[in-house]
Amino acid sequence: MNGVILQFFHWYHPGKLWNEFIDKADYLKSLGFTSIWFPPAVKCASGYDGRGYDVYDLYDLGEFNQKGGIPTRYGTKQDYLKAIEKAHELGMEVYADVVLNHRMGADEQETVTVHKVNEYNRNQVISDQFQADAMTRFTFPGRDGKYSQFIWDHQCFSGIDKIQTGDGEQNGIFKIHNEYGTEWNQHVSHQFGNYDYLMGADVEFRNPFVVDELKRWIRWYIDTTNVDGLRLDALKHISTDFLKEWIDYIKQEIDSGFFLVGEFWKDNVDKISGFSEKMDHRICSFDVPLHFNFFRASQEKEHYNLSEILNGTFLNCNPECSVSFVGNHDTQKLQALESTVEDWFRPIAYAIILLSENAYPCVFYPDLFGVEYVDKNIDGEDQKIIMPKVEILPDLMKARQEFAYGEQINYFDHPNCIAWIRKGDETHRGCVVLISNSEEGYKDMHLGKENAFATFIDLLGFRKETIRLDESGKGTFWVNPASVSVWIKN
């Protein structure tokens, strides 16, 4: 089966997402989506405004009156469970987004010992150790011990970005001194010297009580929600030793077939491969290098060498552990990791991830539905962003479900026009895909004697002619300027 993930949210989604999914689920199933990636369902420090990444309480899925109300931005716990149930009724899997790295919105202050580090080299200490007050105690009074009585305190955290002293509030990166030492965890990315710290109260994964609690929590979460997999956030900052132990617990104690994909945000494939190897390939990774190839190709237009579009990608390097995407909530305009693939190239990028052999593609909500939003730009002014939907996405989904099967033969032999054949299998006819990033292009292609005199039409409707192969199964296939065509046997 040619599985496809749908990332069913974006950063500026207005809310009530669970009910929206229930309304759209039948349509999504009809398009051929096999799994849905939902945003974090937990209660956030910023309450209804939270997108799920400023985590407050992992056990509150929109059930308790905390941080200003009961529902999250996306709905109540009941709505969430109904959405998952709806997906399962239709045979679609659900992947939950999980943020393990940090907590925000603590309930109480504690006096802690800290030292300050250089933001750009976290191994460089730039102050003596000193005592300060910090928001590091999480008691969850609104939940009142239901599901878990675990209290998070400064022994559960490795760092903090805000402290209070006699001189007032200070911002920066402060290493918390706890029972587990005064140094950062070494089993993380070495960006900025050591990338243990990301934001908020950063979780201390060397604390065995924290590890045990996160195992208890994930068992509760999976038992409660019946999700089929997880998307794990911010893996550069999380101990690989912890991740291996935690994932093994899930696979061995809860569900051996559980799917896991992580965000290890590096555009260098060697870094992602190194992480994957360190994890003994226990988890898939999003193909960030492929996304950046798409981003550069969209900017450079006809000057980009299309024959190199898959070079240096995780799909090329380790397809079994790779999840391909065009964009996500972090790359959309006005976001921290903004690298939005330009509108003209997005149909081409989707053709590549949806119709290539071995790819496990992830489609982004705005590309299916189109979105508009307003946010502050770099100058502090309101800017309106329009992300039009990719009109041919439903047709590309159809091509993936009905035609894109079998061995792939690449014609990556021209900088502005590439093509590939999917040969099909016993039950699927296969297809021929052509892409141009410049002027009208063509390829002379040989489909074998078994296709002698066969005729082909463009499923996408961009080319109106019918192509007829000769007695040897050879023919010339065409594509419009800066476009894509998917040729299927007529």
N, C-alpha and C positions, 0 to 999 in steps of 0.2 A: 504493500500500500504506500502511495506517495503522500506521506504525512505533511501537514502544514500547520504551523503555530500562528495564531492571531494574538498580537499584543493588544488586548481590548481596553486601552486607555491611552491618554497622553497627559502631559504635565498640566495643561490648562483645562482639563475636563471639568465641566461645571458641577458634577456630582450626581448622586442617585444612580450610580453605575450598575449596581446589581439588578435593579428593576429594568434598566435599559437593555441589559444583556438578555434577560428573560424574554423581552419583547422581540429581540432581533435574532434569537438563537436559531429558529427554524431557517431563516434566511442564510445565516452563516453556515449551517449544516449543508444547505443546498449548494453553496459555493464550493464546498469540499474541505472546509477547515476540519482538522482532526483533533486539535487541542487549542485551549484558550489560556493565555497568560493573563492572570488578573493582578492588579496592583496590590500592595500590602493592605491587608484588611484590618490592621490593628489600630487601636486608639493612639492618636498623635499628641505631642506636646502642644501643638497649635490647634487642637480640637478639630472642628469642622473644616478649617482652612488647610489642615495637613494633608499631604499627598500620600502619606504612609511611610515616609522615610525619616521623619523626625519622631522616632519610636518612643512611646511612653510605656504602654503596657501590652506585652505580647499576648496576654490572656483575654484582653478586652476587644472583641470583634464587633463592637457596636452593641454591647449588652448592658454596660454599667454607666451611671451618670458620673462621668469623669471628664475633665478638661472642657467643661462648658456644655455638655449634653450627652445623650445616649448614642445616637448614630455617629458613625464616621462620615467623612465626605461622601462615601460611596453607598451608605445605607446602614441598616441594622444587621446584627448577626443573623436574624431570621431571614432577611433578604438575601444575605450572602449564601447561606445554606440552600435556599431555594434555587439560586442561580446555579450552584454546583450541581444540584439535583437535576435541573433542567438540562444542563450540558450532558450529564450521564444518561438521561433518558434518550438523548439523540445520538449517543455513541461517541461523544466528544470527551477528551480528557481535559482536566483542569490543572494548571501549574500555578501554585501560589507564590507570590513574591515575598521573600523573607529577608529582613534586615537584622543581622546578628551583631554588627560591629559596634553599635553605640546605643545609648539611651539619652532622652532629653526630657525636660520638664519635671525634674525631681521634686519630691514633696517636702524634703527637709534639708537643712544645711548641716554640714559637719566641719569640724576643724581638722585640716589635713596638713601633712608636710609635703612640700613640693619644691621643685626647682624649675626654672624657666629654660627653654631650649630655643635655638635658632630655628625659625619657621622653615628655612631653606636647607638646613642641615640639622636634623633632629638629634644627631649624635653630639652636637656642640652645645655644651651647657653654658648659659650666659647669665647665670645668677648663682649665688650661694643658696643652699636649701633654707627654706623659711616656712613658717606656719601661716595658713590662710583659711578662710572659710570658703567652702565650695558646696554647690548643690549636687550632692552625691548620694543622698539617701532616698530610696524609692520604697514607699510603704503601701501605696495603692489603696488609700482609705475608702474610695468609692466601691472597690471590689470586695474589701473586708475579708480577705483570706480565701475567697471562693476559688477553687481549682488549685491554688498554690498559696502557701503561707510564706514563701521565700521573700526575704527583705534584701534588697540590693543596697550595699553601702560602699564606702571608699575602697574596701578590700576587693571589691568586684570590678574596679576600674583602674586603668593604667594611666589615664591622662584626662585633662579637662582644659577648656578654652576660656574659662571665666572664673576669676576668684575675687574675694573681698578681703582687704586688709585695712589697717588703720588709716591708710592713705586713700581708701576708696576702692572702687571697682577697677580691676585690671583685666585686659584681654591679651591673649597670646596662646602659646602652647606650653602647658605646665605638666611635667612628669610627676605623677602622684607616687609617693613612697608608700609601699604597702608590704605585706608579708612576703611578697614574691619578688621583692628587690626594688632597686632604684634605676634600673635600666629598662629600655624598651624590649619587648619580645623580639627575638632575632629571626623567627620563622615567618617573616613577612617580606613584602617587596622592599628593595633597598633604594627606591626613589627617595630623594631628599635625605639620603643617609640611612634612614629607617622610616618606613611608612606605616608603622603600627597605628599612629594617631591619625584620625580623619576629622571627627567633629564630636561635639557634645561630651558626654561622659563616656569615654572609650572603654569598651569591655576588656577585662583582664582574663584572657583565656588560659592563663597558667593556674588560675584558682580552681581546684577540683570541685568545689561546691557549685561554682558557676557552670562548669561542664556538666555536672549531674543534673542541675536545674534545666539546662538547655536540652538535655536528653528527655527529661520528664515532660518538658513543654512540647517538644516535637511529637512525642507519642500522643499527648493530649490533642494536639492540633490535627494530626492525621486521623485519629479516631473520631474526632468531633466533626471534621469537615469532609472526610473521604476524598481529599485531593489526591491526584495521581502523580504529582511531581512538584519540584520547587525550582524557582529562579532565585539564586543567591546573590545578594547585593554586595558590592565593594570588597571583592575577595583579595585585592592587593593588600588590604589592611588587616586581614584575619590570619591567625596562625595556621599554617598548613598542618602542623601536628594536631591541633584541635580539629580541623576540618576532616582529616582522615579518620580520626576516632569517631567523630560525630556521624559522618556518612556511613561508616561501617556499622554503627549502631542501627541506623535506619535500615540499611540493606539486610542486616543479619537478624535484627530483632523485630522489625515492623513489616517491611515489604521488600523482598529481594528484587522486584521488578520496578521499583520506584525510580522515576526520571529526575535527574538533577542537571541543571545548566547554571553556569556562573558568569558573573560580570568581572572579568579580569581585564581592565581597560588599558590595553597597550596596543599601539599600532605596529609594533615589531613582532613578527611571527615567532622569532626565536624566544622572546620573553613568554609568550603564551604557551609555546611548546614546552619551555622549561618548567612552567607552572604545572602543565598537564602531566609531565613526567614526574615531577615531585609528588603529585597527587596519585601517581600510579594509574592515571587515566580513570579515576573513579567518577569523574564529573565532566560533562561537556562544557565548552566555552564558546561564548559569542565570538564570531569572526570579525574582530575590530579591524584588522588590516584590510579585509575585503571591503568593509564599509568605507575606509579611507581611500581605497582605490577608486570606489564609485564617486566619492566626494571630489577627488582630484580630477577624475575623468570629466565630471560635470562642469568643473571650472575651466579646464584647459580646452574643452570642446575638441575641434578637429586636430589639435596639436597633441592630444593624448594618444599613445600607441595602444589601441584596443587589444592587440595580440598579447599584451602583457597584463591584461585585466585580472587574471587569476594568479599572477606571480606574487610570491611572498605572502600568500594567504593561508589561513588555517585549514580552509577547505582543501587546498592542494596538498597540505602537509599531513593532516590527520582528519580525513572526512568523517570517520566514525565518531569523533568527539567534537565536531564543529556544528554550530548553529549559525546560519547565514542571515543577515538582515541588511536593509537599506537605510533605515533610520529608527530612532527610538525617542523616548521622552527626554533623554539627556542631550541628544544631538539637535533637537528642534530649535528653531530660531529663538533667541533671547535666553537660552539656557546655558549652564556653566560649560558644557562640553560642545557648544554649538558647532556643528559641522554638517549642515543640512545639504543633502544632495539636491542639486537644482532641478526644478520641475521638469525640464525637457528630458533629463537623463533618467528620471525615476522609472518610467516604463521599461527602459532598456535594462536597468539594474534588476528590476523584478523578473524580467525574462531570464536573466542569467541565473538568479537563485531558484526560480520556480521550475525551470526546464532543464537544469543541469543534473546529470547523474551524481548520486551520492550526497547532494545538498539536503539539509534539513532546514527549510526556509521559515523565517518568521516575518509576517506581514504586520505593518504598523497601522493602527486605527485611523489616523488622518488620511493615509493613502487609500483607504477603502471608503471612508465616509466624507472626507473633506472637513476642515475646521477653520474657524476664525477666532482670534484672541487678541487681547491688548495687554502689554506689559511695558515696564520701563526699559528703555535702551541704555546704552553705555553713558549717554549724556543726561540720564535721569528724566527723559521725556517719554510720554506715552507713545508707543508705536503699535500700530495695528498690523497683525500678521495674518495673511490668508494662505492656507495650505490646501490647494485644490486636490480633489481626489484624483487618483490615477485611473482614468476612464477605462483602460483596457484590463484592469486587474481581474474582473470577473471572467473575461475571456482567457487570460493567462492561467487562472485557477482551473478553468475547464480543460485547457491544454495539458496542465499537469495531471489532472485526474484521469483524462481519457487517452492521452497520446504520448506523454513524455516518459516512456519506459524503454528498457533494454540498453544495450551497449551504446556508448557515446563515441562518435568519431569527430574529432575537432578539425576545423579548417581555420586555424588561428594564424593565417599567413599574410595578413595585410594590416597596416596600422590603423586604417579607417573602416575596414569591413571585415567582420569575422562571422563564422557560421559553425554549426555543428549538426550532426545527424543523430537522432535517437532511433535506433533500429527497430524498436518495438519488441513485443514478446508474443506468446501464444494467443493472448486475448486483447492486445493493444497494437494499433497500427504503427505507432511511432510518428515522428515528425521531423521537419527540417527547420532550423531556426537561423535567421540572418539578422545581423545588427550592423547599423552604420552610425558613425558619429560625425559624418561629413556629408558628402554628396551622395546621390543615388549609387547603390553598389550592387554587385552581382557575384555569384560564385558558380563555376562549373563543378558539378558534384556527381559522384558515381554512387548510385544506390544499389547496384548489383542487378544481375540478369533476372532475378525473381521479380523485379519491378519494371521489366521491359514494357514500354508503351503506357505505363501508369500515368494518370493525370493528377495534378496537385492544385489546390486553391489555398489562398491565404486566410486562415481562420480568423485573423484580426480584421480582415476587410480593407486593409490599407492598399493592397495591390489587387486590381480587379481582373487581371488576366488569369487564364488557366495554363499551367505549365505541363507539357507532355514530354515524358522521357523517351529516349530512342530505344532501339532494339537491345542495347547493352545495359539499359537502366541508367543512362547518363542524361543530365539535363542542366539548364542554366536557371538558377533561382535568383530572384531580385528582391531588393529592399529599397524603400524610399529614403530620401536624405534625412539624417538624424532620427532614425526610426528603427522599428523592429517588425519583422514578419515571421509568422509561424505557418509553414506550409504543411498541409495534411493531405493525405491521399483522398481524392474525390470519389 
